[in-house]
Amino acid sequence: MDPNDEKYMRMALAEAKVALAMDEIPIGCVVVCDDRVIGRGHNLTERLHDVTAHAEMQAITAASETLGGKYLERCSLYVTVEPCVMCAGAIAWSQLGRLVYGAEDEKRGYRKFAPQALHPKTTVVSGVLADEASKLMKDFFKSKR
């Protein structure tokens, strides 16, 4: 684990809290390149009426725009919850260098459905601030029941 992983995951958690305040599923994401945040996002699926408006998709788009290119091989993506298959595919196509996520998603996470979906050179770190990310999700869904 990189010493900055917790720092950047806290930024992703802050994005998740923005989503929560908008009554969106509280998942947040930041993309970091050379120790600089170049993209951030949170779920916007309800607001945009768009099933593809996941936090990772928002952050990847912002990062690509910042860099002026579609490949993120020198970047790390921090997301509060394990990416779904769609987001894992976008992470693969962007050739992301490193994926760091907090809580596992046993129902919809990419590892359940497509464990080979990421680019072969992408390194993965899981469990960073997982308890905090998991609590956000559990509290959100508990409030919906």
N, C-alpha and C positions, 0 to 999 in steps of 0.2 A: 504494500500500500504506500502511496506517495504521501509525504507529510502534508500536502495541501488538499488531500481528498476531503477531509472534513470541512475545511473552509469553503470549498466549492459546492459540496453537498448542502451546506447551510444556505447558500445562495439559491440552490434548486428548491430547497424547502420553503424559502421565502416566496418563490414563484408559485409553489403549490398553494400557499396561503392566499395568494392573489386569486387563484382559481377558486378556492373555497369561498372567498368573499363574494364571488360572482355566481355562487351556487353551481359551480362546475366540479367535476370529480377532481379532487386535489392532488394533481400530479404536476410537478414543476421540473424544469430542465435548464441547464446552462451548458454552453460549449466554450471551452477554453483552449487558446492557442498561445504558446509562448508566455504563459502566466498572465494572460489577458482574456477577459470574458468578451467573446466576439458574437455571441448569440444567446438569447434566452427566450424561454417560452413557458406557457402553461396551457392546460387544456382549455379549448374554446369550442368544443363540439356543440354545446347547447346554444351558445350565443350566435355562432355562425351557421347553425343547422347543417353541420358538415362532419360526417363520421371520421374524416381524415385529419381533423384539426387537433391532433394530439400534441402534447407538450414538445415531444421530440421533433415532430415535423416542423413546428413553429421555430424551434431553436436551430435546426439544421438549415432551414431556409434563411434565417437571419445571419447565421455564420457564413454561409456560402456567399450571401450578398456582401458581407463585410470583407471577405477575402477576394471577392471578384472571381470566384471559381467554384466548381462543384465538388472538388475533392478535399477531404478533411483529414488526410493521413497524418498530419502533424498535430492533430487536435484530440482533446478528451471531451467526451460528452458525459455530463453528470445528470442523472435522472432519479427521481425519488422512488420510482417503482420499476421493476423489470419491464423492459419494452415488450410490446405485443409483436406478433409476426409482421404486421405492416411496418411498424417502426424499425424492427430489426432489418427488414429489407432495405429501407431507406438508409439505415446506418451502413449496411453492406455496400450499397451503390455509392455512398459518399466516401467509401474506403477509410472510414474513421479509424484513427490509430488506437484509441482507447475508449472503452465503455465502462463507466462506473455507475452502479445503481445501488439503491438502498434496499427496499423491501422486495422479496420475491412475490411473483404473481402466479400462484399455483394453478389458477383457473384459466388464465388467458396469456400467460407469459410465453415468449418465443421458445424457451427451453423445452416446454411441454410439446409444442406442435412442430417446431422447426429448429432443433438445437444446432444445426449446421448453417443457419441462415446468415450469420455474420461473415464479413470478409475474413479470409483465413489469417490475415496479419493483425486483425483487431485483437487486442488484449482486453480481458474482462476482469473487473474487480466487483464483487458483490458484497452486500451486507453493510455498506457504509451508512451509518445513522439509520439502520433499518427499523429500529424500534420507533423512532420519531415518525418516519414515513408511514409505517404500518398503522400507528395510532391515528394519524390524520385520516387515513382511508377508512379505518374501522369506525371512527367517530362520525364521519360523513355518512356512511351507509346506515349506521344506527339511527341517525337523525331522520333518515328517509323512510324508515319502517314504522 
